[in-house]
């Protein structure tokens, strides 16, 4: 396993990590969740990602029960959660000081942990001043309840504003962003965040490297059963990603991967890992064999040579460029 610094911080996270969105507490049994976490940990993965909204808190409970059972040394793994959607009542959502403080306490209880390594603001909150959020996150760090804080799907402008407030008030600024990034979704990560990475030293924990499973190739010849895009309530995601254009690109990429001697998921994940601004790629898995196949992507990065990347770009035809250039 390769370990990368999370931005300019001293924290090192495994280049591949394991997330629990749509799986823990929902799509898979607790026994399978345990098997996946142990497989990941034994493979060198040290970062496990979660959020208060995942399975309405049950995902954190499942992960917390597993961590308590396996009794790994707390210094050997990193756990994250994300706050924004905590419930249906006023003050149970958003990034107010009240929800941040209470949401963190609730997450710690579900995890059965004394502290979280990473805590993300799951979305920007237009109804809460960024200054209020920065102060609350700073206080959680001072209290020892979290070690680092970050953002998820914030704009570069919002991130820059948070940094400016932290510097002005002598507070601890955010360390990392958790954005979607994959072959089919590139603009924000590669273009909008460029200054955030280069000048602010931001780290990244990217999600959906397989574009919700499209880049696994499983949808190339029809719609299989037992898949996340078939879960009730995710019709919006299916409509968004399962387009004929994406499927056409995926079929061509699958052939390119086969000619290269690797699987399509390995090609897609290795392509993400090749980007120097990627601190870690969050993997989502419901089966052990899929997880092990994805973990092997780390050994395939060397195959992403300029010639292969040029072929990839010809297929994707979506490289972000500044307007007018």
Beta strands, then each sheet from edge to edge (+ up, - down):
strand 1: 3-5
strand 2: 12-14
strand 3: 16-19
strand 4: 47-49
strand 5: 78-83
strand 6: 116-121
strand 7: 146-151
strand 8: 176-177
strand 9: 203-206
strand 10: 280-283
sheet 1: 1+ 2-
sheet 2: 3+ 4+ 5+ 6+ 7+ 8+ 9+ 10+ 3+
end
